[in-house]
């Protein structure tokens, strides 16, 4: 069990639910809420992230991408603690469990009243599962052709935030596009950090990430664009939503983000960036939590009521 928990890479899980949190609380701020949608949306997203982690472990392991040149923690197949056959079975099982969560989520969101929406979201769920698996598995794995950033942005940014809100409201809200893009950018930033760290080993093994294609110097500029743009988009969202001054509590998360950017700016050895993955992931999760609270509370009112 310990080895499977390690293979699930728990440190990646808070990041994956950030969009769900923001989208759900945005709906709550409009007096729309259903706890069943929240629970099964979180379970589905966590299932997708764990599935992606298992698939990456398997795909990079059997391709030889995970080798002695890799900097981060050793993966399960690379270290030999889990066999490829066992990991393949885990991928199938996790896919089935995640699909089950997705079906229940769709049922609680749409019931019998919105059959077209149910069908479209079911297709979207199947595509998400297939995309999580195909990131590194197979000859045409898109993670080896530089499309991993697009997958992360779409599914853990736009689909996660917009999708859960639509399940509550059955409508689109253009304003929500701002935090959806922001969460997507920060999620891509974590992947970009990972690819910056592994640039040397990925190049040797033929894994053509956007960092391998464009080089480390470009990747650093790209990283600054992702993080700073996300911070700006959140501020614009707050302004357009006419936040009260104490609803800007979410800017507290900007301090660790700024510290992270300074570390990346000063970095001369990409292999030393590994601790920054956790810092950026937790900072994104913190930002989503604080933004969610900002959407439904006035901090000054909480203080007054407490006193």
PyMOL commands that set and color helices and strands:
alter all, ss='L'
color gray80, all
select helices_A, chain A and resi 2-8+10-16+18-29+35-63+76-79+84-110+115-134+142-145+148-169+176-197+199-205+210-214+216-240+245-266+270-296+299-306
alter helices_A, ss='H'
color red, helices_A
deselect
rebuild
show_as cartoon
